[in-house]
Amino acid sequence: MPIKNRFAETHADITAWRRHLHTIPELQFDLPQTAAFVEEKLRSFGITDITTGVAQSGIVAVIEGKTNASGRSIGLRADMDALPITEATGLEYASKTPGKMHACGHDGHTAILLGAAQYLAETRNFDGRAVLIFQPAEEGGGGGNVMVEEGLMERWSIDEVYGLHNMPGHPVGAFAIRSGPLLAAADEFDIIITGQGGHAAAPHEAIDTNLAAAHVVVALQSIAARNVDPIKNAVVSVCSLRSDTDSHNVLPQTVRLRGTVRTLDAGIRDLVQDRLEAVVAHTCAAHQCTADIVYARGYPITVNADANTAYAADVAENIAPGVDRDTPPIMAGEDFSYMLNQRPGAYIMLGNGDGPTVHHPMYNFNDDAIPAGCSWFAEMIETRLPA
């Protein structure tokens, strides 16, 4: 089965929906315009089983197949939120809100699921229930976890769950997937280093927190280089270093480091946290400073179930031959992981073509990928719930 003809016919409409969503980016759980637009479209398709306000601004809609002898329900998820980035594309449909931008393609994901919803509501050529999950707050808010905690899987009796994400740098409409860990656990750390402030001209009378911080930044790189098995993956990145002074001649009392840890293995995740805390404490002690460490575990590892990965890849192969079934893992995080921890399923990458990567002010979702994405969502329902 190639691209479904219906999506060639509705491509212009779905593109218009996507570009409208691009103009109204909203952040995390605060999605009044986005959620209202999604709900309005779903109702225009004749879908009546719609629950709003899930995880504050999420929407769950159910489409019944022609029959329901199986009693099974398949979940399809799209994220809706944008990023706190000022857009620099200059597009005619660019963000109308300064400081907010759909820089990760969630406008495209939402439009793709809406397109699939329209088709599934028209045809209902399946046995069971399609559960459409429009999720808020993927970008740092953990909206997927909130939906799960509010009983998403149990309330809608979801048996399997699937999602997709655009991938710049891969051919438009091409698919890539892997079984097992696909995206990393995303943890964060804050480190407050305290010494004794003083005059820069008399460093011997102070305890230099900048010097301690510099050694901490370097020492943290030894974790991945010398503690983690070389055939496994770990990233430790210090992303911010700030002191309590901007003066040219003051040694600061405190310095704050902030950063992230990314891992693809639960044991390595524990190891890195333990080593980070030890390295920071002992390095600071060696420089006569103290360290307060706050280590926060974020999104879990996104793990694709073996069987469901095969289902997803087979459907993708019929749409766009040449699926990459062993794409390398990505060290970015994704809160679809919470849903995959609850039910078997798979997450697939959809090629977005050449251009700026996600989270860049010049990024733009490629509308030419829409028919492939819609076809994949729709065919996952028809394949996993055959009429």
GUVODO-823462 format. One record per residue: x, y, z of N, C-alpha, C in turn. Coordinates in steps of 0.001 Angstrom, whole numbers, padded with zeros to 6 digits, always signed. Example, Ala and Ser with C-alpha at 12.3 -4.5 7.8 and 13.67 -1.06 7.14 Angstrom:
# GUVODO-823462
+013190-005690+007800+012300-004500+007800+013200-003300+007800;+012850-002250+007080+013670-001060+007140+012900+000030+007870;
# end
This chain:
# GUVODO-823462
+000831-001203+000000+000000+000000+000000+000864+001249+000000;+000830+002066-001062+001569+003331-001055+000780+004373-000265;+001108+005651-000462+000350+006731+000167-001130+006561-000172;-001967+006652+000835-003410+006523+000572-003889+007690-000290;-004701+007392-001286-005189+008423-002194-005898+009545-001462;-006599+009186-000392-007360+010202+000339-006451+011305+000869;-005227+010951+001231-004326+011964+001779-003702+012822+000687;-003649+012310-000524-003261+013170-001646-004349+014211-001885;-005600+013805-001718-006729+014711-001927-006828+015762-000826;-006532+015367+000404-006697+016292+001539-005395+016975+001947;-004324+016726+001202-003009+017260+001571-003038+018783+001744;-003677+019473+000836-003710+020943+000914-004440+021402+002169;-005534+020723+002511-006283+021091+003713-005444+020856+004966;-004804+019700+005040-004003+019383+006228-002829+020339+006351;-002245+020700+005203-001168+021690+005212-001659+023021+005768;-002852+023426+005378-003421+024678+005889-003636+024606+007396;-004090+023446+007892-004246+023288+009341-002893+023419+010034;-001890+022762+009482-000560+022803+010080-000024+024223+010134;-000198+024953+009039+000340+026318+009007-000430+027253+009926;-001721+027007+010092-002466+027792+011080-001932+027521+012479;-001726+026245+012812-001178+025911+014126+000195+026552+014314;+000964+026649+013229+002294+027256+013324+002205+028724+013731;+001129+029394+013351+000999+030818+013678+000623+031052+015132;+000115+030031+015825-000402+030220+017192+000318+029314+018191;+001637+029349+018246+002361+028454+019159+002024+028759+020619;+001860+027698+021393+001579+027834+022821+002458+026847+023576;+002714+027140+024847+003717+026399+025596+003119+025461+026631;+003739+024318+026758+003470+023326+027789+001978+023011+027929;+001386+023298+029105-000012+022938+029346-000987+024053+028954;-000463+025219+028629-001310+026383+028352-001579+026465+026844;-002553+025677+026376-002806+025527+024945-004259+025833+024568;-004822+026948+024980-006250+027173+024711-006598+027241+023229;-005814+027970+022428-006120+028087+021004-005879+026767+020271;-004770+026121+020600-004428+024865+019934-005471+023801+020224;-005810+023637+021501-006787+022617+021885-008149+022903+021272;-008540+024180+021233-009839+024535+020647-009868+024202+019158;-008761+024459+018474-008695+024155+017047-008791+022649+016812;-008053+021876+017597-008089+020417+017446-009494+019893+017714;-010118+020360+018769-011474+019894+019086-012457+020244+017974;-012353+021466+017460-013268+021892+016391-013118+021010+015163;-011884+020685+014808-011665+019829+013644-012220+018430+013882;-011961+017872+015036-012458+016527+015339-013981+016472+015234;-014648+017486+015763-016123+017505+015697-016603+017678+014260;-015842+018422+013458-016234+018608+012059-016124+017306+011270;-015329+016354+011765-015209+015047+011109-016338+014097+011515;-017185+014553+012413-018267+013702+012891-017892+012851+014088;-016765+013142+014703-016342+012409+015900-017034+013040+017109;-017709+012240+017897-018472+012767+019032-017904+012347+020386;-017127+011266+020413-016546+010793+021677-015220+011514+021895;-015319+012718+022448-014158+013579+022631-014096+014010+024086;-012959+013786+024719-012746+014217+026107-011663+015287+026119;-012006+016459+026612-011045+017558+026706-010557+017693+028152;-009540+018507+028339-009050+018776+029684-008260+017647+030307;-007809+016680+029502-006956+015612+030028-005546+016180+030172;-004960+016045+031363-003683+016721+031629-003816+018208+031318;-004866+018820+031811-005200+020239+031685-005704+020614+030298;-004898+020359+029255-005283+020832+027928-005215+019751+026857;-004987+018512+027258-004945+017417+026297-006329+016981+025867;-006381+016280+024749-007643+015800+024180-007488+014328+023827;-008504+013544+024165-008564+012143+023756-009874+011941+023004;-009779+011449+021775-010964+011220+020950-010991+009764+020512;-012182+009200+020437-012337+007792+020081-013144+007673+018792;-012623+006881+017860-013343+006548+016635-013648+005052+016669;-014919+004719+016587-015334+003316+016579-015237+002766+015166;-014705+001544+015034-014671+000888+013743-016051+000406+013333;-016131-000141+012138-017413-000672+011666-017911-001779+012579;-016980-002503+013173-017317-003561+014121-016370-003467+015303;-016688-004190+016358-015804-004224+017520-015801-005618+018138;-015684-006622+017275-015644-007997+017760-014380-008262+018574;-013299-007573+018230-012027-007791+018927-012029-007181+020321;-012780-006094+020500-012765-005377+021770-011445-004685+022046;-010632-004475+021015-009303-003906+021206-009271-002429+020834;-008343-001705+021461-008170-000273+021211-006697+000020+020968;-006429+000781+019912-005061+001180+019566-004946+002691+019745;-003928+003126+020469-003698+004549+020689-002730+005140+019686;-003047+006341+019213-002164+007116+018336-001928+008458+019007;-000693+008855+019169-000380+010070+019935+000328+011118+019105;-000077+012385+019296+000628+013537+018737+000811+014569+019837;+001953+015242+019854+002197+016308+020825+001816+017649+020205;+001392+018612+021045+000801+019853+020539+001574+021119+020897;+002487+021072+021856+003075+022305+022383+004273+022773+021575;+004603+024043+021752+005710+024683+021042+006869+024946+022001;+007794+025791+021586+009008+026076+022355+009162+027582+022601;+009852+027961+023684+010114+029383+023957+011287+029896+023131;+011084+029974+021816+012112+030404+020866+011519+031487+019974;+012297+032499+019646+011847+033532+018727+012112+033074+017297;+011065+032982+016498+011183+032457+015134+011946+033417+014228;+012767+032837+013348+013568+033645+012434+013384+033210+010980;+012302+032488+010681+012113+031961+009328+011651+033014+008333;+010888+033999+008791+010326+034993+007885+009188+034464+007037;+008657+033304+007366+007564+032718+006597+006285+033532+006736;+005425+033449+005736+004170+034191+005808+003272+033650+006920;+003494+032400+007310+002709+031814+008400+003567+031651+009661;+004546+032505+009825+005413+032444+011001+004610+032736+012270;+005217+032413+013399+004594+032651+014695+004140+034103+014851;+002928+034265+015363+002412+035597+015656+002699+036020+017095;+003356+035146+017843+003632+035423+019250+005134+035500+019470;+005676+036681+019724+007114+036796+019956+007569+035886+021094;+008701+035218+020885+009249+034368+021935+008672+032971+021988;+007733+032649+021090+007168+031304+021028+007181+030832+019584;+007506+029543+019404+007654+029033+018038+007469+027525+018013;+006826+027032+016979+006792+025597+016736+008108+025204+016071;+009131+025031+016908+010470+024749+016405+010827+023272+016499;+009851+022422+016811+010127+020989+016889+009167+020180+016018;+008250+020856+015327+007367+020156+014414+006122+019572+015034;+005802+019983+016258+004587+019453+016878+003332+019931+016149;+003433+021071+015476+002325+021496+014620+002100+020477+013514;+003194+019936+012958+003090+018906+011931+002538+017605+012472;+002993+017213+013656+002496+015971+014258+000991+016057+014513;+000549+017203+015046-000874+017384+015337-001697+017361+014055;-001228+018054+013020-001952+018078+011748-002018+016689+011126;-000933+015927+011237-000920+014568+010690-001955+013693+011386;-002032+013781+012709-003019+012962+013421-004438+013421+013113;-004628+014725+012929-005948+015212+012512-006312+014674+011127;-005345+014655+010215-005611+014110+008890-005981+012645+008941;-005264+011874+009759-005596+010466+009925-006965+010301+010562;-007296+011180+011520-008605+011116+012176-009732+011338+011173;-009553+012305+010295-010579+012565+009285-010815+011333+008419;-009746+010711+007974-009856+009510+007140-010511+008361+007906;-010061+008110+009120-010596+006994+009898-012072+007195+010235;-012462+008446+010475-013869+008729+010756-014736+008539+009516;-014161+008792+008337-014900+008604+007084-015059+007122+006736;-013980+006355+006916-013958+004975+006412-014338+003943+007460;-013832+004103+008659-014066+003159+009777-013834+001715+009347;-012819+001525+008511-012529+000207+007962-011620-000584+008914;-012113-000783+010128-011345-001535+011120-012302-002096+012169;-011790-003046+012935-012587-003703+013969-011997-003355+015334;-012674-002500+016066-012166-002055+017355-012294-000552+017488;-011376+000056+018239-011455+001481+018526-010093+002132+018289;-010106+003248+017585-008917+004080+017438-008987+005188+018472;-007985+005272+019328-007950+006275+020393-006897+007321+020015;-007344+008530+019739-006467+009607+019297-006061+010444+020505;-004759+010565+020734-004224+011223+021927-003497+012490+021494;-004059+013632+021811-003419+014925+021530-002849+015433+022851;-001532+015381+022979-000857+015575+024266-000254+016970+024422;-000430+017590+025586+000269+018843+025874+001645+018576+026486;+002436+019619+026559+003621+019684+027424+004627+018566+027211;+004976+018292+025961+006091+017367+025733+007412+018062+025989;+007465+019346+025694+008723+020089+025796+009012+020495+027246;+009393+019504+028038+009838+019791+029395+008773+019709+030454;+007513+019618+030082+006455+019602+031089+005999+018221+031501;+006417+017193+030778+006018+015837+031122+004533+015583+030968;+003934+016169+029938+002504+015991+029731+002109+014545+029494;+002997+013777+028868+002707+012362+028665+002572+011629+029977;+003427+011965+030936+003355+011339+032250+002075+011731+032972;+001678+013000+032844+000442+013445+033502-000758+012702+032916;-000797+012539+031599-001900+011801+030984-001945+010357+031494;-000779+009735+031603-000714+008370+032117-001194+008317+033564;-000739+009281+034379-001143+009297+035784-002633+009557+035950;-003243+010221+034978-004681+010454+035023-005473+009273+034457;-004782+008180+034170-005466+006954+033778-005711+006786+032301;-004865+007395+031470-005059+007331+030022-005264+005900+029524;-004382+005010+029897-004433+003653+029360-005647+002879+029865;-005987+003080+031135-007099+002353+031721-008446+002936+031305;-008566+004245+031312-009857+004882+030979-010292+004561+029565;-009326+004474+028647-009667+004211+027250-009261+002802+026805;-008913+001946+027768-008636+000521+027502-007671+000339+026328;-006600+001122+026338-005634+001078+025242-004769-000177+025346;-004666-000921+024250-003871-002152+024207-002469-001917+023675;-002333-001043+022682-001037-000699+022091-001047+000801+021809;+000145+001395+021726+000211+002832+021482+001376+003148+020551;+001130+004092+019627+002124+004426+018604+002241+005947+018461;+003436+006400+018116+003667+007813+017868+004742+007997+016813;+004870+009227+016327+005914+009541+015344+006513+010908+015632;+007696+011125+015080+008371+012418+015191+009116+012688+013893;+009055+013921+013428+009799+014295+012225+011299+014267+012499;+012070+014011+011442+013522+013923+011577+014212+014693+010455;+014660+015923+010722+015446+016647+009731+016719+015878+009379;+017140+016011+008119+018333+015327+007659+018060+013988+007021;+016826+013476+007159+016422+012241+006487+015488+012591+005331;+015496+011806+004265+014657+012120+003104+013193+012310+003495;+012543+013253+002838+011155+013572+003166+010272+012342+002983;+009518+012015+004028+008589+010900+003953+009204+009538+004177;+010529+009476+004387+011180+008203+004684+011022+007888+006171;+011080+006611+006515+010875+006199+007899+012135+005549+008458;+012338+005753+009777+013455+005130+010488+012978+004715+011869;+013442+003549+012310+012983+003016+013590+014005+002012+014083;+013946+001654+015336+014751+000572+015878+014004-000061+017043;+014236-001335+017262+013704-002007+018430+014578-001682+019632;+013956-001634+020816+014708-001323+022031+014863+000170+022222;+015904+000597+022940+016077+002024+023220+016272+002845+021951;+015406+003824+021765+015497+004715+020606+015921+006112+021024;+015369+006617+022120+015721+007942+022633+016128+007820+024096;+016907+008780+024547+017577+008667+025841+016720+009137+027011;+017084+008639+028188+016607+009253+029427+017214+010645+029516;+016429+011595+030012+016875+012994+030054+016809+013496+031493;+017974+013537+032148+018055+014003+033529+018706+015388+033577;+018513+016071+034685+019071+017418+034857+019782+017530+036195;+020770+018410+036245+021437+018662+037525+021680+020153+037717;+021621+020551+038976+022002+021890+039428+023047+021724+040514;+024146+022440+040399+025229+022350+041371+025538+023758+041874;+025445+023969+043169+025829+025245+043779+027144+025034+044512;+028187+025697+044036+029512+025602+044652+029730+026847+045509;+030061+026626+046770+030240+027742+047709+031666+027748+048247;+032276+028915+048222+033620+029082+048769+033652+030296+049673;+034603+031152+049428+034689+032398+050197+035043+033516+049238;+034103+034439+049066+034349+035539+048161+035473+036434+048642;+035989+037216+047708+037070+038107+048104+037523+038982+046951;+038575+039725+047180+039145+040603+046164+040016+039786+045227;+039850+040037+043927+040609+039274+042934+042107+039496+043069;+042517+040617+043671+043936+040903+043838+044544+040148+045013;+043675+039515+045822+044176+038770+046982+043528+037389+047022;+043786+036575+046012+043134+035260+045943+043476+034361+047119;+044639+034591+047763+045040+033755+048892+044160+033992+050113;+043436+035102+050122+042540+035399+051239+041106+034951+050952;+040864+034356+049783+039539+033871+049395+039620+032377+049099;+038477+031798+048819+038411+030417+048305+037702+030507+046960;+038449+030287+045900+038012+030638+044547+037018+029604+043990;+035754+029978+043955+034718+029077+043437+034784+028935+041921;+035274+029952+041230+035423+029830+039777+036435+028738+039428;+037530+028692+040172+038546+027673+039925+037962+026285+040193;+037233+026159+041289+036611+024870+041606+035619+024467+040514;+034828+025429+040069+033828+025143+039035+034487+024694+037737;+035592+025351+037380+036298+024982+036158+036798+023543+036240;+037333+023170+037390+037803+021795+037555+036635+020804+037552;+035491+021189+038085+034311+020318+038068+033876+020060+036629;+033808+021117+035815+033385+020963+034420+034284+019960+033698;+035578+020088+033888+036512+019170+033235+036382+017765+033809;+036289+017659+035131+036248+016344+035769+034990+015569+035386;+033896+016259+035169+032656+015564+034806+032795+014831+033478;+033676+015306+032617+033842+014628+031335+034551+013283+031478;+035156+013044+032633+035796+011744+032861+034771+010635+033057;+033526+010984+033363+032519+009955+033637+032249+009141+032382;+031899+009835+031299+031649+009107+030049+032937+008523+029492;+034054+009232+029676+035311+008791+029080+035948+007624+029824;+035741+007543+031157+036487+006571+031946+035638+005677+032847;+034349+005951+032981+033515+005113+033846+032472+004302+033088;+032071+004802+031927+031024+004142+031144+031655+003185+030141;+031084+001986+030044+031521+001010+029044+031576+001687+027674;+032703+001615+026972+032841+002328+025694+031818+001947+024633;+031221+000760+024734+030225+000390+023725+028823+000848+024105;+028704+001516+025249+027417+002070+025661+027462+003593+025556;+026306+004227+025775+026185+005658+025506+025902+006450+026782;+026553+007583+026893+026244+008531+027967+026736+009908+027553;+025950+010908+027889+026324+012298+027651+026173+013055+028962;+027220+013776+029349+027164+014676+030498+027542+016058+029990;+026589+016964+029983+026834+018302+029431+026549+019373+030470;+027552+020191+030753+027350+021399+031563+026941+022507+030608;+025747+023052+030804+025188+024005+029836+025135+025436+030347;+025361+025632+031633+025300+026986+032183+026268+027082+033358;+027013+028184+033396+027924+028455+034505+027776+029923+034864;+027274+030174+036086+027029+031556+036498+027515+031764+037926;+028152+032913+038140+028567+033267+039498+027668+034371+040032;+027868+034709+041289+027041+035758+041901+027613+037150+041676;+028574+037283+040769+029102+038599+040442+029495+038655+038971;+029387+039850+038373+029869+040091+037018+031059+041049+037027;+031620+041248+038192+032712+042213+038324+034025+041646+037774;+034897+042563+037361+036224+042178+036891+037187+041889+038041;+036859+042306+039254+037843+042191+040337+037273+041606+041621;+036203+040804+041482+035604+040151+042648+035588+038650+042426;+036110+037912+043392+035990+036462+043374+034644+036092+044003;+033808+035349+043298+032439+035118+043777+032370+034162+044964;+031355+034380+045768+031076+033481+046889+030500+032148+046391;+029649+032233+045367+029019+031024+044843+029063+030999+043319;+029073+029800+042799+028952+029561+041364+027916+028458+041168;+027064+028633+040159+026021+027640+039874+026264+027020+038506;+026288+025699+038467+026390+024944+037218+025060+024241+036967;+024642+024252+035720+023430+023522+035345+023728+022700+034105;+023100+021532+034006+023353+020718+032831+022430+019530+032737;+022764+018647+031811+021908+017499+031532+022748+016238+031395;+022107+015109+031709+022697+013784+031521+021761+012982+030636;+022309+012320+029619+021514+011495+028706+022103+010084+028672;+021237+009088+028846+021665+007692+028852+020615+006828+028169;+021052+005658+027701+020164+004718+027012+020043+003385+027736;+020557+003314+028956+020569+002078+029720+020318+002413+031189;+019428+001657+031846+019058+001963+033227+020258+001861+034162;+021102+000858+033958+022278+000717+034805+023262+001847+034617;+023458+002265+033372+024348+003399+033099+023763+004681+033683;+022452+004798+033657+021808+005976+034254+022148+006076+035737;+022070+004960+036458+022423+004945+037881+023902+005250+038085;+024732+004632+037260+026176+004836+037370+026544+006300+037201;+025996+006940+036170+026362+008330+035895+025929+009237+037039;+024741+009020+037563+024303+009844+038690+025229+009675+039890;+025564+008425+040214+026450+008180+041357+027813+008829+041146;+028382+008672+039964+029697+009231+039702+029654+010756+039673;+028609+011326+039111+028502+012787+039081+028519+013353+040493;+027727+012775+041363+027660+013285+042735+029002+013143+043443;+029695+012013+043218+030990+011811+043867+032057+012734+043292;+032114+012849+041975+033116+013695+041325+032969+015149+041766;+031723+015633+041799+031495+017026+042196+031907+017247+043647;+031469+016360+044525+031760+016540+045954+033266+016528+046216;+033974+015563+045650+035405+015434+045946+036236+016498+045240;+035827+016885+044044+036562+017944+043347+036422+019263+044097;+035221+019542+044551+035025+020783+045316+035780+020741+046641;+035760+019586+047296+036488+019464+048563+037982+019696+048359;+038508+019210+047247+039929+019409+046956+040277+020879+046792;+039268+021691+046463+039486+023127+046307+038881+023917+047457;+038642+023228+048580+038184+023842+049833+036784+024460+049704;+036014+023962+048757+034649+024439+048559+033650+023354+048945;+032410+023749+049120+031331+022800+049325+030428+022811+048095;+029684+021729+047940+028801+021620+046778+027437+021101+047217;+026411+021784+046795+025037+021313+046948+024555+020861+045576;+024125+019609+045487+023759+019017+044198+022287+018637+044216;+021570+019096+043207+020192+018656+042992+020166+017908+041660;+019900+016616+041728+019881+015775+040535+018445+015323+040308;+017861+015722+039194+016450+015431+038918+016340+014485+037735;+015722+013344+037959+015489+012405+036860+014306+012876+036032;+014513+012945+034733+013477+013426+033831+012848+012288+033052;+012624+012515+031765+011947+011529+030933+012723+010210+030918;+012018+009084+031005+012696+007789+030923+013206+007515+029511;+013930+006419+029379+014388+005951+028072+013164+005563+027244;+013149+005972+025984+012072+005587+025065+012431+004244+024452;+011685+003206+024846+012007+001835+024451+010884+001273+023578;+011212+000935+022353+010263+000312+021436+010196-001192+021678;+008985-001710+021819+008803-003153+021975+009134-003861+020674;+009729-005038+020775+010223-005753+019592+009119-006011+018570;+008038-006655+019012+006975-007029+018072+006333-005797+017459;+006090-004778+018275+005413-003585+017786+006286-002776+016851;+007600-002834+017068+008525-002200+016133+008419-002854+014764;+008319-004159+014755+008177-004872+013483+006865-004504+012797;+005762-004415+013563+004485-004004+012970+004620-002616+012333;+005207-001689+013106+005335-000305+012639+006210-000220+011397;+007309-000971+011382+008227-000929+010251+007592-001552+009009;+006822-002624+009194+006178-003264+008043+005170-002323+007391;+004389-001632+008206+003437-000661+007661+004187+000455+006939;+005253+000962+007544+006043+002029+006924+006651+001570+005608;+007082+000328+005541+007695-000204+004327+006714-000185+003167;+005450-000447+003465+004434-000428+002408+004168+000986+001900;+004399+001969+002742+004163+003365+002374+005372+003961+001655;+006557+003717+002209+007803+004277+001663+008878+003204+001758;+009067+002404+000728+010032+001310+000773+011434+001789+001143;+012153+000903+001844+013508+001230+002266+013588+001740+003681;+012680+001278+004551+012676+001717+005948+013996+001348+006620;+014577+002291+007337+015766+002030+008158+015273+001381+009447;+015461+000075+009578+014959-000667+010728+015964-000744+011876;+017134-000165+011699+018145-000181+012753+018810+001183+012840;+017986+002211+012865+018522+003570+012930+019255+003766+014253;+020326+004526+014279+021064+004714+015535+020196+005391+016595;+020402+005053+017864+019671+005753+018929+019998+007243+018921;+019084+008015+019470+019227+009470+019538+019277+009870+021008;+020188+010758+021364+020354+011118+022773+019390+012201+023239;+018491+012636+022385+017408+013512+022818+016410+012706+023641;+015597+013406+024448+014582+012749+025267+013195+012945+024684;+012248+012117+025154+010892+012140+024601+009932+011555+025638;+008878+012314+025985+008015+011803+027049+006935+010848+026566;+006941+010475+025291+006161+009327+024847+006639+008067+025567;+007845+008152+026124+008409+007034+026886+007487+006595+028019;+006785+007544+028652+005876+007178+029746+004745+006282+029240;+004272+006541+028039+003203+005725+027475+003721+004344+027094;+004933+004298+026546+005514+003009+026183+005875+002184+027413;+006049+002836+028560+006271+002088+029799+004992+001429+030298;+003856+001898+029802+002562+001372+030238+001983+000334+029288;+002255+000499+028006+001684-000396+027008+002719-000684+025922;+002651-001868+025294+003552-002129+024172+003237-001183+023020;+004256-000813+022295+004064+000101+021174+005390+000453+020554;+005378+001495+019737+006599+001894+019040+006510+003355+018629;+007680+003954+018516+007849+005346+018103+008697+005327+016845;+008258+006018+015806+008950+005980+014520+009344+007390+014099;+010434+007504+013356+010915+008786+012865+010506+008950+011407;+010045+010150+011060+009551+010481+009721+010446+011556+009117;+011058+011263+007973+012007+012194+007365+011409+013551+007055;+012156+014612+007403+011720+015989+007184+012544+016691+006104;+013501+015968+005490+014331+016575+004462+015469+017394+005029;+016190+018064+004131+017316+018894+004540+016809+020212+005113;+017630+020807+005955+017264+022087+006556+017662+022131+008009;+017390+023242+008681+017754+023373+010090+017139+022275+010944;+017854+021899+011986+017375+020867+012883+016296+021414+013814;+015665+020512+014552+014641+020935+015509+015277+021790+016608;+014467+022630+017227+014862+023558+018296+015759+024685+017762;+015673+024940+016476+016446+026020+015856+015461+027088+015369;+015797+028373+015499+014852+029420+015102+014538+029466+013613;+015310+028731+012784+015028+028671+011354+014349+027362+010942;+014054+026501+011917+013422+025221+011598+012010+025422+011045;+011604+024520+010154+010218+024501+009677+009839+023074+009321;+008668+022640+009766+008179+021318+009402+007938+021268+007896;+008302+020151+007272+008153+019997+005825+006784+019394+005523;+005909+020184+004914+004542+019727+004652+004477+018572+003655;+005552+018358+002895+005561+017234+001961+005577+015887+002687;+005886+015887+003978+005903+014645+004753+004515+014261+005256;+003546+015150+005135+002223+014917+005709+001548+013652+005183;+001471+013429+003861+000761+012227+003389+001348+010925+003927;+002666+010839+004012+003292+009620+004540+002938+009431+006005;+002990+010508+006791+002655+010402+008204+001208+010018+008429;+000303+010653+007696-001123+010319+007813-001379+008864+007420;-000760+008438+006336-000942+007063+005874-000447+006069+006919;+000676+006384+007560+001219+005470+008569+000276+005343+009766;-000201+006478+010280-001140+006419+011401-002390+005616+011023;-002968+005925+009876-004207+005268+009465-004001+003774+009238;-002897+003437+008594-002645+002031+008292-002283+001243+009547;-001707+001889+010550-001461+001191+011809-002784+000720+012417;-003812+001564+012328-005125+001166+012839-005703+000032+011998;-005682+000187+010707-006297-000828+009836-005536-002141+009861;-004228-002088+010108-003426-003311+010162-003552-004015+011508;-003502-003245+012584-003568-003850+013908-004995-004185+014337;-005984-003577+013666-007404-003866+013958-008106-004252+012662;-007716-005352+012036-008297-005680+010722-009791-005925+010802;-010503-005388+009826-011966-005546+009788-012336-006977+009404;
# end
